[in-house]
Each structure stands twice: as C-alpha cells, then as structure tokens.
C-alpha cells in the first residue's frame, strides 16, 4: 500500500485517482502510523517551498519522512514534493529542506516564459527504475518556476527549457519528479506503475 502524504499542500486526489486507475492500492493520509505501515510514500505538493516545510515540520511529518527514507522505504516526491527533498530552497526566503538529496532549489534562469508550463521531452541521465518502459524523448507535463540544482549522479532525467532543467532525480530509494506524472498521460502512469513495483 502507498501512502500519499497529506500535509495541506498537495494535489492529493489527482495522484490518488491515477494510482486507482493503474490498480495501486493507496491512501491519502496525515497519520504517522499509516506512513509507518505503508510500503511506499508519495509526497505531492503545489505551492511554495517555505510554506510546505513549515507544514511538514509542524505536523511532525518531516522527521517521519526522513526516518522512513533512511530505513529504505521507497519515497517519491512530485513537483513541490520533489523540491523539498533537497537541502535548501530559495523561494521567497532561504529555507531548509528535508535534506534527502544533495542540492538546492533556485528560480529557473531562462529567457523563456516563467512559469515553465506544459509538456516537455525527457533527456535521460543515470539509470533509474522509474523509467522502465519510458523512451528518451517522451513528454511529461510541467508547471513550476523553481528547479533543483544537483550533481549529475542524482539526475535520472532532465529537459531543455533554455537551460537544463532537472526533471527526475534519484538517491537510492528516494525519487523526485519535477513534472506531474499523474497529469502526463500514459508516460506518467508508467512511471507511477514502476514506483508501485518498487513497493512490493
């Protein structure tokens, strides 16, 4: 069973609907006990980095997410949920993240329109189990103004938006998608299926 972490900043139900569609058992929850019982965790998110971290800390979920990740439980952050996996974010104010992946989150420096919104092609980096059955050049859906800056060893996929934008990251059992797999059609559903496979 996959626990979709409800901390007041997520597009929980579009993620839940996508998991239901592909037959993955899931629950949207803010219960630490349910996170402990779950076989995998998804951290969704829409909004601002500082607000997300405040809510995660206040609820006690931040420490629990770190504990579960350290124990080897598969964790997938989506959009803002991916960004808070990093050490620091620069949105509005410098804010400490969960520190599960080395790197920082900064405003996208590009001559193109911000936010980066719409479909973009994936360029593959390091090998990643979430990309099984996905082809390089397949498109996924983005909507964001900030991006992760991290070492290439953590980047499973990127896209070109006038600058190399980190799209999919991995640090052992911790994964992050800057795009929305739940809004990315068959490609996104394949990625969610692959994540589900890691929880069994």
VENWO-V468712 format. One record per pair of residues at least 12 apart in sequence whose C-alpha atoms are under 10 Angstrom apart, sorted by sequence separation. I is the first residue (numbers start at 1). GAP is how many residues later the second one is. D is the distance in whole Angstrom. If there is no record, write none. Layout:
I/GAP/D ; I/GAP/D
//
This chain:
4/12/7 ; 16/12/7 ; 26/12/9 ; 84/12/8 ; 85/12/6 ; 86/12/6 ; 87/12/4 ; 94/12/10 ; 122/12/9 ; 123/12/9 ; 124/12/6 ; 154/12/10 ; 155/12/8 ; 156/12/5 ; 157/12/7 ; 166/12/7 ; 167/12/6 ; 3/13/10 ; 15/13/9 ; 26/13/10 ; 84/13/5 ; 85/13/5 ; 86/13/5 ; 87/13/7 ; 88/13/10 ; 122/13/8 ; 123/13/6 ; 124/13/8 ; 155/13/6 ; 156/13/5 ; 157/13/10 ; 165/13/9 ; 166/13/10 ; 167/13/10 ; 2/14/10 ; 13/14/10 ; 26/14/9 ; 27/14/10 ; 28/14/9 ; 83/14/8 ; 84/14/6 ; 85/14/6 ; 86/14/6 ; 87/14/7 ; 88/14/9 ; 89/14/9 ; 90/14/8 ; 91/14/8 ; 121/14/10 ; 122/14/6 ; 123/14/6 ; 152/14/9 ; 154/14/9 ; 155/14/5 ; 156/14/7 ; 177/14/10 ; 12/15/10 ; 13/15/8 ; 26/15/9 ; 83/15/9 ; 84/15/8 ; 85/15/5 ; 86/15/5 ; 87/15/6 ; 88/15/7 ; 89/15/6 ; 90/15/6 ; 91/15/7 ; 121/15/8 ; 122/15/5 ; 123/15/9 ; 149/15/10 ; 154/15/5 ; 155/15/7 ; 156/15/10 ; 12/16/7 ; 26/16/10 ; 84/16/9 ; 85/16/6 ; 86/16/6 ; 87/16/6 ; 88/16/5 ; 89/16/5 ; 90/16/5 ; 91/16/7 ; 121/16/5 ; 122/16/6 ; 123/16/10 ; 149/16/8 ; 150/16/8 ; 153/16/9 ; 154/16/5 ; 155/16/9 ; 2/17/9 ; 12/17/9 ; 84/17/9 ; 85/17/9 ; 86/17/6 ; 87/17/6 ; 88/17/6 ; 89/17/6 ; 90/17/7 ; 120/17/8 ; 121/17/5 ; 122/17/6 ; 147/17/10 ; 148/17/8 ; 149/17/7 ; 152/17/9 ; 153/17/8 ; 154/17/6 ; 83/18/10 ; 85/18/9 ; 86/18/6 ; 87/18/8 ; 88/18/9 ; 89/18/9 ; 120/18/8 ; 121/18/4 ; 122/18/7 ; 147/18/6 ; 148/18/6 ; 151/18/10 ; 153/18/9 ; 154/18/9 ; 66/19/9 ; 82/19/10 ; 85/19/9 ; 86/19/7 ; 119/19/9 ; 120/19/5 ; 121/19/7 ; 140/19/10 ; 146/19/9 ; 147/19/7 ; 148/19/8 ; 150/19/9 ; 156/19/9 ; 65/20/10 ; 83/20/10 ; 84/20/9 ; 85/20/10 ; 119/20/6 ; 120/20/6 ; 121/20/9 ; 139/20/9 ; 147/20/8 ; 148/20/10 ; 155/20/10 ; 156/20/10 ; 157/20/9 ; 158/20/9 ; 175/20/9 ; 6/21/10 ; 7/21/10 ; 83/21/8 ; 84/21/8 ; 118/21/9 ; 119/21/5 ; 120/21/7 ; 136/21/9 ; 148/21/9 ; 154/21/9 ; 155/21/10 ; 156/21/10 ; 157/21/10 ; 2/22/8 ; 3/22/9 ; 4/22/7 ; 5/22/9 ; 6/22/6 ; 7/22/8 ; 8/22/9 ; 43/22/9 ; 62/22/10 ; 83/22/6 ; 118/22/8 ; 119/22/4 ; 120/22/7 ; 137/22/9 ; 154/22/10 ; 1/23/7 ; 2/23/6 ; 3/23/6 ; 4/23/6 ; 5/23/6 ; 6/23/5 ; 7/23/6 ; 82/23/10 ; 83/23/10 ; 118/23/5 ; 119/23/6 ; 1/24/5 ; 2/24/5 ; 3/24/5 ; 4/24/5 ; 5/24/5 ; 6/24/5 ; 7/24/10 ; 41/24/8 ; 117/24/7 ; 118/24/5 ; 119/24/9 ; 1/25/5 ; 2/25/7 ; 3/25/6 ; 4/25/6 ; 5/25/6 ; 6/25/9 ; 116/25/10 ; 117/25/5 ; 118/25/7 ; 131/25/8 ; 142/25/9 ; 173/25/9 ; 1/26/8 ; 2/26/9 ; 3/26/7 ; 4/26/8 ; 5/26/8 ; 16/26/10 ; 30/26/10 ; 35/26/9 ; 116/26/7 ; 117/26/4 ; 118/26/10 ; 126/26/8 ; 127/26/10 ; 128/26/10 ; 130/26/9 ; 131/26/9 ; 3/27/9 ; 5/27/9 ; 15/27/9 ; 32/27/9 ; 41/27/9 ; 115/27/9 ; 116/27/5 ; 117/27/7 ; 125/27/7 ; 126/27/7 ; 127/27/10 ; 128/27/9 ; 129/27/9 ; 140/27/9 ; 3/28/9 ; 15/28/10 ; 31/28/9 ; 32/28/8 ; 36/28/8 ; 40/28/9 ; 41/28/9 ; 52/28/8 ; 53/28/10 ; 56/28/10 ; 115/28/6 ; 116/28/5 ; 117/28/9 ; 125/28/8 ; 126/28/7 ; 127/28/9 ; 128/28/6 ; 5/29/10 ; 15/29/8 ; 30/29/8 ; 31/29/10 ; 32/29/7 ; 35/29/8 ; 36/29/9 ; 39/29/10 ; 40/29/9 ; 52/29/8 ; 114/29/9 ; 115/29/5 ; 116/29/6 ; 125/29/8 ; 126/29/6 ; 127/29/6 ; 128/29/9 ; 4/30/10 ; 5/30/8 ; 12/30/9 ; 14/30/10 ; 30/30/10 ; 31/30/8 ; 35/30/8 ; 38/30/10 ; 70/30/9 ; 114/30/8 ; 115/30/5 ; 116/30/9 ; 125/30/6 ; 126/30/5 ; 127/30/9 ; 148/30/8 ; 3/31/7 ; 4/31/9 ; 12/31/9 ; 13/31/10 ; 30/31/8 ; 32/31/10 ; 33/31/10 ; 36/31/9 ; 49/31/7 ; 52/31/10 ; 53/31/7 ; 69/31/8 ; 114/31/6 ; 115/31/8 ; 116/31/10 ; 124/31/8 ; 125/31/4 ; 126/31/7 ; 147/31/8 ; 2/32/10 ; 3/32/6 ; 11/32/10 ; 12/32/7 ; 32/32/7 ; 36/32/7 ; 40/32/10 ; 41/32/8 ; 42/32/9 ; 43/32/7 ; 44/32/8 ; 45/32/8 ; 46/32/9 ; 47/32/9 ; 48/32/7 ; 49/32/9 ; 52/32/8 ; 66/32/7 ; 113/32/9 ; 114/32/9 ; 124/32/6 ; 125/32/5 ; 146/32/9 ; 1/33/10 ; 2/33/9 ; 3/33/9 ; 10/33/8 ; 11/33/6 ; 12/33/8 ; 32/33/9 ; 35/33/8 ; 40/33/6 ; 41/33/6 ; 42/33/6 ; 43/33/6 ; 44/33/6 ; 45/33/6 ; 46/33/7 ; 47/33/7 ; 65/33/8 ; 66/33/8 ; 123/33/8 ; 124/33/4 ; 125/33/7 ; 1/34/10 ; 3/34/9 ; 4/34/9 ; 9/34/10 ; 10/34/5 ; 11/34/6 ; 12/34/10 ; 39/34/7 ; 40/34/5 ; 41/34/5 ; 42/34/5 ; 43/34/5 ; 44/34/5 ; 45/34/6 ; 46/34/6 ; 47/34/10 ; 49/34/7 ; 50/34/9 ; 66/34/7 ; 122/34/9 ; 123/34/5 ; 124/34/7 ; 144/34/8 ; 2/35/9 ; 3/35/6 ; 9/35/8 ; 10/35/4 ; 11/35/7 ; 38/35/9 ; 39/35/7 ; 40/35/6 ; 41/35/6 ; 42/35/6 ; 43/35/6 ; 44/35/7 ; 45/35/5 ; 46/35/8 ; 48/35/10 ; 49/35/7 ; 62/35/9 ; 63/35/8 ; 65/35/9 ; 122/35/6 ; 123/35/5 ; 124/35/9 ; 142/35/10 ; 143/35/8 ; 144/35/8 ; 1/36/8 ; 2/36/6 ; 3/36/8 ; 4/36/9 ; 5/36/7 ; 6/36/9 ; 7/36/9 ; 8/36/10 ; 9/36/5 ; 10/36/5 ; 11/36/10 ; 38/36/10 ; 39/36/9 ; 40/36/8 ; 41/36/8 ; 42/36/7 ; 43/36/9 ; 44/36/7 ; 45/36/5 ; 48/36/10 ; 53/36/10 ; 62/36/7 ; 108/36/9 ; 109/36/9 ; 121/36/10 ; 122/36/6 ; 123/36/6 ; 142/36/7 ; 143/36/7 ; 1/37/5 ; 2/37/6 ; 3/37/6 ; 4/37/6 ; 5/37/6 ; 6/37/8 ; 7/37/9 ; 8/37/8 ; 9/37/6 ; 10/37/8 ; 36/37/9 ; 43/37/9 ; 44/37/5 ; 45/37/8 ; 107/37/9 ; 108/37/6 ; 109/37/9 ; 121/37/8 ; 122/37/5 ; 123/37/8 ; 131/37/9 ; 141/37/9 ; 142/37/4 ; 143/37/8 ; 1/38/5 ; 2/38/5 ; 3/38/5 ; 4/38/5 ; 5/38/5 ; 6/38/8 ; 7/38/9 ; 8/38/9 ; 9/38/6 ; 43/38/5 ; 44/38/8 ; 45/38/9 ; 50/38/10 ; 107/38/6 ; 108/38/5 ; 109/38/9 ; 120/38/10 ; 121/38/6 ; 122/38/8 ; 130/38/9 ; 140/38/10 ; 141/38/5 ; 142/38/6 ; 1/39/7 ; 2/39/6 ; 3/39/6 ; 4/39/6 ; 5/39/7 ; 6/39/9 ; 8/39/10 ; 9/39/9 ; 42/39/8 ; 43/39/7 ; 45/39/9 ; 49/39/9 ; 50/39/8 ; 106/39/9 ; 107/39/4 ; 108/39/6 ; 120/39/7 ; 121/39/8 ; 130/39/10 ; 140/39/6 ; 141/39/6 ; 142/39/9 ; 1/40/9 ; 2/40/7 ; 3/40/9 ; 4/40/7 ; 5/40/9 ; 9/40/10 ; 42/40/10 ; 49/40/6 ; 50/40/9 ; 51/40/10 ; 106/40/5 ; 107/40/6 ; 108/40/9 ; 120/40/8 ; 121/40/10 ; 128/40/9 ; 130/40/9 ; 139/40/10 ; 140/40/7 ; 141/40/7 ; 43/41/9 ; 48/41/10 ; 49/41/8 ; 50/41/7 ; 54/41/9 ; 56/41/10 ; 57/41/10 ; 105/41/6 ; 106/41/6 ; 107/41/9 ; 108/41/10 ; 120/41/8 ; 123/41/10 ; 125/41/10 ; 128/41/9 ; 129/41/9 ; 140/41/7 ; 141/41/9 ; 142/41/9 ; 9/42/8 ; 10/42/9 ; 43/42/9 ; 49/42/6 ; 50/42/8 ; 53/42/8 ; 54/42/10 ; 56/42/9 ; 105/42/5 ; 106/42/6 ; 107/42/10 ; 123/42/10 ; 126/42/10 ; 128/42/7 ; 140/42/10 ; 141/42/6 ; 142/42/9 ; 8/43/10 ; 9/43/6 ; 48/43/7 ; 49/43/8 ; 50/43/7 ; 53/43/8 ; 54/43/10 ; 104/43/8 ; 105/43/4 ; 106/43/7 ; 122/43/10 ; 123/43/10 ; 124/43/9 ; 125/43/9 ; 126/43/9 ; 127/43/9 ; 128/43/10 ; 140/43/8 ; 141/43/5 ; 8/44/8 ; 9/44/10 ; 48/44/8 ; 49/44/9 ; 50/44/8 ; 51/44/10 ; 53/44/7 ; 104/44/6 ; 105/44/6 ; 122/44/10 ; 123/44/9 ; 124/44/9 ; 125/44/9 ; 126/44/9 ; 128/44/10 ; 140/44/5 ; 141/44/9 ; 7/45/8 ; 49/45/9 ; 50/45/6 ; 52/45/9 ; 53/45/8 ; 103/45/7 ; 104/45/5 ; 105/45/9 ; 116/45/8 ; 122/45/7 ; 123/45/10 ; 130/45/9 ; 139/45/8 ; 140/45/8 ; 7/46/9 ; 9/46/8 ; 49/46/7 ; 50/46/8 ; 102/46/10 ; 103/46/6 ; 104/46/7 ; 121/46/10 ; 122/46/9 ; 129/46/10 ; 138/46/10 ; 139/46/9 ; 140/46/9 ; 141/46/10 ; 7/47/10 ; 8/47/7 ; 9/47/9 ; 49/47/9 ; 50/47/9 ; 101/47/10 ; 102/47/9 ; 103/47/5 ; 120/47/10 ; 128/47/9 ; 130/47/10 ; 139/47/10 ; 140/47/7 ; 141/47/9 ; 7/48/6 ; 8/48/9 ; 49/48/8 ; 102/48/6 ; 103/48/7 ; 113/48/9 ; 138/48/10 ; 139/48/7 ; 140/48/7 ; 7/49/6 ; 101/49/8 ; 102/49/8 ; 112/49/7 ; 113/49/10 ; 116/49/10 ; 138/49/7 ; 139/49/9 ; 6/50/9 ; 7/50/10 ; 101/50/10 ; 111/50/9 ; 112/50/6 ; 138/50/10 ; 5/51/10 ; 7/51/10 ; 103/51/10 ; 110/51/7 ; 111/51/7 ; 112/51/9 ; 7/52/8 ; 102/52/8 ; 109/52/9 ; 110/52/6 ; 111/52/9 ; 134/52/9 ; 135/52/9 ; 7/53/10 ; 101/53/8 ; 108/53/9 ; 109/53/8 ; 110/53/6 ; 134/53/6 ; 7/54/8 ; 91/54/9 ; 108/54/10 ; 109/54/7 ; 110/54/10 ; 133/54/9 ; 134/54/9 ; 6/55/9 ; 7/55/10 ; 91/55/8 ; 108/55/8 ; 109/55/10 ; 110/55/10 ; 5/56/8 ; 49/56/9 ; 90/56/9 ; 108/56/9 ; 109/56/10 ; 131/56/9 ; 134/56/7 ; 89/57/9 ; 90/57/10 ; 108/57/8 ; 131/57/10 ; 133/57/7 ; 134/57/8 ; 89/58/9 ; 130/58/10 ; 132/58/8 ; 133/58/8 ; 89/59/9 ; 120/59/9 ; 131/59/8 ; 132/59/8 ; 5/60/9 ; 88/60/10 ; 119/60/9 ; 130/60/8 ; 131/60/6 ; 118/61/9 ; 130/61/5 ; 131/61/10 ; 132/61/10 ; 133/61/9 ; 86/62/8 ; 117/62/10 ; 129/62/9 ; 130/62/8 ; 132/62/7 ; 15/63/9 ; 79/63/8 ; 83/63/8 ; 85/63/10 ; 86/63/9 ; 130/63/8 ; 131/63/7 ; 79/64/8 ; 80/64/8 ; 83/64/7 ; 84/64/10 ; 86/64/9 ; 119/64/10 ; 130/64/5 ; 131/64/9 ; 79/65/8 ; 82/65/10 ; 83/65/7 ; 119/65/8 ; 129/65/7 ; 130/65/6 ; 80/66/9 ; 82/66/9 ; 83/66/10 ; 118/66/10 ; 128/66/10 ; 129/66/8 ; 130/66/9 ; 11/67/10 ; 79/67/10 ; 80/67/10 ; 130/67/9 ; 10/68/9 ; 11/68/10 ; 79/68/9 ; 101/68/8 ; 129/68/9 ; 130/68/9 ; 10/69/9 ; 101/69/8 ; 102/69/9 ; 129/69/8 ; 10/70/9 ; 100/70/10 ; 101/70/6 ; 4/71/10 ; 9/71/9 ; 10/71/8 ; 100/71/8 ; 101/71/10 ; 2/72/9 ; 3/72/10 ; 4/72/9 ; 5/72/10 ; 9/72/9 ; 100/72/10 ; 2/73/9 ; 4/73/10 ; 100/73/10 ; 101/73/8 ; 100/74/7 ; 101/74/9 ; 100/75/10 ; 101/75/9 ; 5/76/10 ; 85/84/10 ; 82/85/10 ; 82/86/9 ; 82/87/8 ; 79/88/9 ; 79/89/10 ; 85/89/8 ; 78/90/9 ; 85/90/9 ; 86/90/10 ; 77/91/10 ; 85/91/8 ; 77/92/9 ; 82/92/10 ; 84/92/9 ; 76/93/10 ; 82/93/8 ; 83/93/8 ; 76/94/9 ; 82/94/4 ; 83/94/9 ; 75/95/10 ; 81/95/8 ; 82/95/6 ; 83/95/7 ; 80/96/9 ; 81/96/8 ; 82/96/6 ; 46/97/10 ; 47/97/9 ; 49/97/10 ; 75/97/10 ; 76/97/9 ; 77/97/8 ; 78/97/9 ; 79/97/8 ; 80/97/9 ; 81/97/8 ; 82/97/9 ; 46/98/9 ; 48/98/10 ; 74/98/9 ; 75/98/6 ; 76/98/6 ; 77/98/6 ; 78/98/6 ; 79/98/6 ; 80/98/7 ; 73/99/10 ; 74/99/5 ; 75/99/5 ; 76/99/5 ; 77/99/4 ; 78/99/5 ; 79/99/4 ; 80/99/9 ; 72/100/8 ; 73/100/7 ; 74/100/6 ; 75/100/6 ; 76/100/5 ; 77/100/6 ; 78/100/6 ; 79/100/6 ; 72/101/6 ; 73/101/8 ; 74/101/8 ; 75/101/8 ; 76/101/7 ; 77/101/8 ; 78/101/7 ; 79/101/6 ; 70/102/10 ; 71/102/9 ; 72/102/8 ; 78/102/6 ; 79/102/9 ; 69/103/9 ; 70/103/9 ; 77/103/10 ; 78/103/8 ; 69/104/7 ; 70/104/9 ; 78/104/9 ; 69/105/7 ; 76/116/9 ; 76/119/8 ; 75/120/9 ; 74/121/8 ; 74/122/9 ; 74/123/10 ; 75/123/10 ; 74/124/7 ; 75/124/9 ; 73/125/9 ; 74/125/6 ; 73/126/8 ; 74/126/10 ; 44/132/10 ; 40/133/10 ; 41/133/10 ; 42/133/9 ; 43/133/9 ; 44/133/10 ; 42/134/9 ; 45/135/10 ; 44/136/9 ; 42/150/10 ; 42/153/9 ; 41/154/10 ; 40/155/8 ; 41/155/10 ; 40/156/8 ; 39/157/9 ; 40/157/10 ; 40/158/8 ; 41/158/9 ; 39/159/9 ; 40/159/5 ; 39/160/5 ; 40/160/9 ; 38/161/9 ; 39/161/7 ; 18/163/9 ; 19/163/8 ; 18/164/6 ; 15/165/9 ; 17/165/8 ; 18/165/8 ; 14/166/10 ; 15/166/8 ; 16/166/9 ; 14/167/10 ; 15/167/6 ; 18/167/10 ; 22/167/7 ; 14/168/6 ; 15/168/9 ; 21/168/9 ; 22/168/9 ; 24/168/9 ; 11/169/10 ; 13/169/10 ; 14/169/8 ; 24/169/8 ; 18/170/9 ; 19/170/8 ; 22/170/8 ; 23/170/9 ; 26/170/10 ; 11/171/10 ; 18/171/7 ; 22/171/7 ; 24/171/10 ; 25/171/9 ; 24/172/7 ; 19/173/7 ; 23/173/9 ; 24/173/9 ; 18/174/8 ; 19/174/8 ; 22/174/10 ; 18/175/10 ; 15/177/9 ; 19/177/9 ; 2/193/10 ; 2/194/8 ; 1/195/9 ; 2/197/8 ; 1/198/8 ; 1/199/9
//
